[in-house]
């Protein structure tokens, strides 16, 4: 359930305390999810509530936060969410990956997850990266999934 998924934040904080992780490091644990919803279980609950004619308490499906408040915690939130979302793509290609990166960044902005984080729009573009670039999520994921950039000569030779 969503409660079990959300518990990894509390468990992570407990481990950080046990092992003496500095506060700056342990701050990353709750901030990497901010107050996002556990979407899969939330959508299941909405379907069930529709059948049962009940109301879903959205807060029961949100991580407790806090939201990222540094560039570093914001970057971690985005990269972790992007990597997980891209793993769910069937037969990933560069367009599907780029679309997913845009979707995750836009969702986090629209949900207010980056409202306390000083990342600029230019920095968000750098986090995304470009297909033929060497930094950012797009070229990293292109490399992980071994997707070649198709150049005009490649299309002619096929």
Secondary structure, DSSP 8 states (H G I E B T S, - for coil): -HHHHHHHHHHHHHHHHHTT--HHHHHHHHHTTTT-B-HHHHHHHHHHHHHHT----GGGGB-------SHHHHHHHHHHHHHHHHHT-TT--HHHHHHHHHHHHHHHHHTTTTTTS---HHHHHHHH--TT-SSSHHHHHHHHTT-----HHHHHH-
